[in-house]
Amino acid sequence: MWFAFRHSGVSLILAAGFFVGVQAQAQGQASAEICPCDSTDAAVEAQYETITGLMKDWNAVVSKARAQLKTRTRDELGVLCQKAKDAAEKMRKSGVHMDVGLGADIREKNGYKKDILGGDPMWASIMDQTYLKCFESEKVCTGVKHFPGIGSLIVDPHDELSPQILDTRDLLYHEFSPFYAAVQANACSIMTTHATVRTADGREESCLFSKGCIDILRKGMGFNRLVVSDEIFAMNAPLDALIEMEYRAYLPKDPEQLQGWRRKNVGERAADIAIAACKERPKPCSDREFENMMGDILDDDGSRRAVAAMKAGNDSVLMFYPPRYIVPGVKAITKRAIQEVKAGRFPLDQLNASVLRVLSEKDRLIGKAIYASTPGAKSPQDLLARMSLEEKVKQLLVIDGRYKGVQAAQKLDLGGVYLPDDPVGTGSSRPKVPLLVMGDHEYAGGNRKIGDRIMEAEAQAEPN
């Protein structure tokens, strides 16, 4: 079997015996990963090893392809680079430190996403690396999204329940490709998706609540910078696996009908779903258990989802609260997280590692100002050592900065705010550690559809 990549006159033909051999081996080892038995750990480790090898080889292929680009294609990449710089400059002047990321999802024929960098893993990888390098040259951090890749989804998981499950075994050789390239380019962040994934241990969970999904980034790809959750209150993000299965049972069978199945249905269906889930249990649900199931679906104060996202391994948890719910929501989250740490269900070492990654990015992007309110602190490690548990938890929280959100985040000493299109308001409060301000390049002049122009230029450059 051979893989051929043809762009701008580049014809790179890779003898793929290694890839095919590794793929067959990985699939053989993963054939029983649904079984909750001793072999699951071996299947997970085998997948990490496979990913590490694939990532190394893929990056070599991308580097060779980049070196052989024709002039016209280089010019088009130059346009992409300039757009990245322009967007980053505009964000920096507005007080934004970090872009939430470039869509690195490989476009599929029937997928809902139409505004991403294209359907070719090679070009998605090259364009990702170009955008990342040029964006960061303006001293603004950026990354990629939505890991592990949602280009094949037929509905938007932000707004609708998706009946699809993304099996990580099927993503290694295609959807993962631009993420391999992003890690190689030292992207400062990778955003996890709401979409449900099946990991090598057989678990099926929304990626942003799945430790197995995030461990693919950490242990398989060796990514050691920020993992950022997508907005945790979006539709396709139930917490309990049983409830998630019941949730899917209510989906219309006809994909076209999903367009009308929106957030408003959640309240109407929540009780029915919880009742159905209780019926699957050996013993009847107590009132408390039933309330917990309803909480998984409705999650009124947001604490269950926020803490689940932290425990899964997200360093920054993105959540959009209406203004009047910010204070009680943050209070509920910190209370639950501290309880989980003290009970040993949320390892303190893991919490500390996430906080240190956040503080390290703040040190790089904001500078000495992050130490001004902490006497004697000169490094992220110094700041971490002087923080209480509550302060540590708050550093992982990022809220919507619009509608007085900046002032609320400052007053509460949170980790950051997200501002898609507005400049940062200073407000009257000053947090102990300055906010990490996240923005969105799409609102600052970045154009992901530049990928279409590049591929069009490539097609015209090809000999007839």
N, C-alpha and C positions, 0 to 999 in steps of 0.2 A: 504494500500500500504506500502511496506517495501523497504528500501534501504539496500543492503548488500555489504560490502567491505571485500574482501578476499585477504590477502597478508601475506606471510611468516607465514602461520598458523593462522593469525589474522582473526577472523570472527566477525566483528562488525556489528550487526544487529540493525539498528535504527528504532524505530517506527516513521514513518514519517508523522504522522497525523498533526503535527504542520506545517511542510513544505507544505504538500498538501493543508491544510487550507489556509495558507498565499498565496500560489500560486494561488488558485482559487479566493481568495479575490482580489489579485493584478490584475489578468487578468480581473476580472469583473469591477474593477475600471478603468482599462486601455482600456476597450472596445470602448470607445468613444474618445480616445486620439487624433485621427486624426482630430476630430472636433475642429475648432479654437474658442472654447467657454469658458465660465467661469470655466468649470470643469477641464480644463487642469492643472491649478495650483494644484488642489486637487489630480489629477492623479500623478503629479510629486512628491508631498510630500508623497503620499502613497507609491510610489516606493522607495523613500529614507528610509522610515520606514521599508519596507520589506527587503531592502538590509542590514540595520543595524542589524535586527534580524537574518537573514540568516548568516551573517558574524560571529556573536557571536557563533551560534550553530555549524557552520562549523569548526571554530577554536577549539572548544571543541572536535569534532570528530577527527580532525587531531592530536591533542595532545594525545588522547587515543590510536590511531593507532601507533603513534611513540613509545609510551611507551611499546608496545607489540611486537616490531620487533624481529625477530630471529637474531642469531649471524651473519649468512652469509649476511643478508641484511644490518646489521649494518656495516659490513666490506665494502660492496659495497658503502654505503654512506660515509664511511671513505675515499674511493678512490675519490669520488666526492669532498669531503671537501679538500683533499690534492691538487687536481687540481685547486680548487678555490684559495687556498692559494698561490700556485705556480704562477698562473696568476696574482694575486694581487701584489705579491712581485716583479715580473718582471715589472709590470706597475709602481709601486711606485719608483723603482730604475731608471725608465726612466723619472721620473718627472710627471707622470700622477696621478691626484687626484681622478678621478671618472670614473667608467665603465658605458657605456651607458645602460647596462642592460642585463639580462638573458632573453631569449625568454620563456615567460610563457604561450604561446598559446597552448591550448589543441589540440593535433593532431587528425584530423578527417580523415576518410578513403579516401575521395576524395579530401582532401585539398592539396594545392600545397606545403605546408611546410613539409619537411621530416626530419629536423634536430633539432626538439624540444624535450622536455623532455618526451613525450609520450601522450597517449590518455586517461589516467586515472586521473581524477581530484585530487584524493587522493594523488597519487604519484607525480604529478606535484607540489602539495602544499608542500609535505614533502621535495622534492628535492629543491624547491625554497628556503624554509626556511633554509635548510642545507647550500646551496650555499651562501646565503646572510650573514649568521652568520660567516662562515669561511672566506669569502672574506673580510668582514669588520674587522676581527681580525688582518689583515695586514695593517690597517689604510688607506684603499682605499675604497671610497664610491661606492656602486653599487645599482642597482634597477632591475626592471623587465619591459618587453615590450611584446606585443604591445597592450595596453589597447584600447578597451574592450575585446580583444582576436580575433585573425584572423585565427585560425586553420582550420576553415571551408571554407575559401576562395579558389577558384579553380585557381586563378591567383595571382601573386605577385603585390600588389598595389604600390610598389615602381616603377615598370617598366611598368605596364599595367593597363588599365582601368578595373575595376571589375564591372560586372553587378549585383553583389549581394549587398543587403542591410542588415546590421546586426541590427536586432531589439533587443533593450535592454531587452525587456520582455522575450525573448528567451534565454538570456545569464545568467540570475540570478543564475541558479541552476547548471551550468556546466562551461562555459567559465570564469565566474567571480571567480571561486573557488581559483585558484592560486593567484589572486590579493587580495582576502580576506586574504589569508595566508601571502602575502608579506606585506600588511599594518600592520597586527598583528606583523610581525617580524621587524617592523620599517624600512622598506626599505627607502633608502635616496632619491630614485627617481622612478617615473613611467613614461614610454614613451607612448605617444598617437599615434594612427595609422592614416594613410591616409584613411583607409577604411571608407565607408559611413555608418553611423549609423542612426537608427530611435529612437529618444528619446521619453520619455513618453508624451511630449507635442506635438508629431506628426511631429516634424521637422526632415528633412533628410539632414544631412550634413556630410562632412568628420570630423571624431572625433577631429582632431587636430585644426579645426576651429569651433568646437561646444561647446559652453558654457554649454549646457545641458549635453553633454557627460562628460566633465571635472567636472561638479558639482556632478555627480554620485560619483566620487572619493572624492571630498571635503565634500559634505553634506551627502552622503549615507554611505561611508566607513570611513569618518573621517580622511582622509589622509591630513597631513599638511606639508609635505616636498615638494621637487621639482617635478613639472610636466614638463616634457621635450617633446617638439614636435619631431616627426620624421622629416626627411628632407623635408622642405616645398615645394621644387620645383619638387617633384616626381609626377608621372603621375596622380594618382587618388586623386587629391586634388583641384577640381574647387571650387570657392567660392560662386557663385550665385546658389541658389536652382533651378531656372528655367534653367539656363545654364547646370547645372548638369543633369537634366532630358533629355535635348536635347543631351548632351554629350553621355548619355547611349543609346540613340536612334540610334547612329551611330555604336554601337558595333555589331560585327558579332553575329548571333544567335547561331551558333555552337561554344561551348566553346573551341574546339580544334583550331579554327581559331584565337582565342585571342592570341595565342603564337606569331603571327606575327604582332599584332596590337600594335606597340611600340610608343615611344616618337616622332619619325619622322612624325607620322601622325597628330600630334597636329597642326603644322603650316598649313598643307593642309586643315584641317577641321575647323580651328578656325572661319574663316569668315562665312562659311555655318552655323555653330552652332549659331553664334551671330545673323545672319539673321533670322534663325528659331525662336530664342528666341524673337526677336523683333516682329515677326508676332503674337505671343501670347499676346501681350500687347494691351490694348484698343485703344491707340493712337500710331501712327508711332513713331519710335525711332528718336530722334534728332541725329545729327552727334556725339555730345558729349556722349550721352547714348550708341551709337554703339561703340565708342572708349572705353568706360568704360567696356562694355561687352567683347570686345577683350582683354582689360587689365586683366580682370578676368581669361581669358584662358591663355594668353601668359605672362602677368605680367612681362614686360621687365625688370623693375628695382627691382622687388621683394618686393616692399614696401606694396602692397595691401595684399599679403599673410602674410608677417611678422607681420604686425600690426593686421590683423585678428586673427592670432594665439595668439598674446599677449592678445587681448581683450577677447578671448575665455577662457583664464586662464592659458596658458602655461607660466611657469616661465623662461624657457630657450628655445629659438627658434633656432633650428638647421637648418643651410642653407649652401649649398655648392656653393659658387661663384667661377667662374674662376678668377684668380688673378687680371686681369685688371678691373674687375667689382666690386671688394670689396669696394673701396673708394666711387665711385658714388652710389653703392647700399646702403651702410650704411648711407650715407648722405640723400638719398631719404627716407629711413625707419625712421630715426630720425625726419625728417621734417614732414612726414605724421603722425607719432605717436604724436608729439607735437600738431599738428593741431587738432587731435582727442581729446586729453586731454583738450585743451582750448575750444573746442566746446561742451564739456560735454559728448561726445560719448564714451570716454575711461576714466572711473572714476579714479581720481588721487589716491584715497584710494586703489583701486585695483592694480594700478601700483606700489605704495609704498609697498604693501604687497608682491608682486612678487619679487621686488628688495631686500626686507628684507630677504626673504627666500634664495635668491642667496648669499647674504652677510653672512648670518648665516652659510651656508655650507662652505663658504670660511674661515670664522673664525675657524670653527671646523677642516677643512682639511689643511689649510695653516698656520693659526696662526697669530701671531702679525705682520707679514710682511704686512698684508693687511692694516695696519694703518700707515705705515712708512711715506707715502707721504701726510698724512692729519693731520696736527698739532692739538693736543687736542682730537683727536678721539680715543676712547678706546673700543668701542663696535659697532656692526653692526648698531644700532640705531643712534649712533653719525655720522657714515659715511653717512647714509641715509639723515640725517638732513643737511649735508654740500654739498649735490649733487644738481646740476642743473637738469632741466627736461631732457636735452640731455644726461647727464651722467647716469641718471636713465634708460632711454630707452636702452642705449648701454649695460648696465649690463645684459639685457635679451637676447643679441645676441651672438650666438655661431657659428663660421664659421669653415670651413675646414682648418685645420692647415698645410696641406701639401702645397708644391709649394709656399713658402714664406708667407703662411697664418699666421704663428705665429708672424712674424715681423709686418705684417699688423695689426693684432689684438692688439698687444702691442702698436703700434703707435696710433691706434684709441681709445684706452682705452675701448675695448669691454669686455663683461663678460667672454668669454671663447673661447677655440678652441677645435676641435675634431681631434684626431690623431689616426687613426685605427692601424697603424703598425710602426710608426717612433718615436724615442725618441724626446723629446722636444729640439728645438734649442733655445738658449737664445736670440740671436739677439742683436742688438745694442740699441734698445729702451726699456724703462721700463714704463709700464702702471702705472697710478695713483693707481689703485687697481689691484693686481696681477690676472692673468688669472686663471679661473677654467679650468684645462686641462682635457678633456674627452678622454677616450680611449675605446678600445673594447677587451674584454677578449678573443674573438674568435681568435684574432691575437696574443694573449699572452699565448697560451697554454691551455686555457679553452676548454673543449670538451662537448658540449651539448648532444652528442650522448651517453654519459655515461648512460643516462636514459634507453637506450635499454638494456644495460648490467644489470642494476638493475632489470628491469622487467623480464629479462631472468632468473636471479638468483632466483627471486621470484617464477617463474613457476616451476623451478626444485626443489624448497624447498617444494612446495605443496604436500601433500600426494596424492597418486594415488587413 
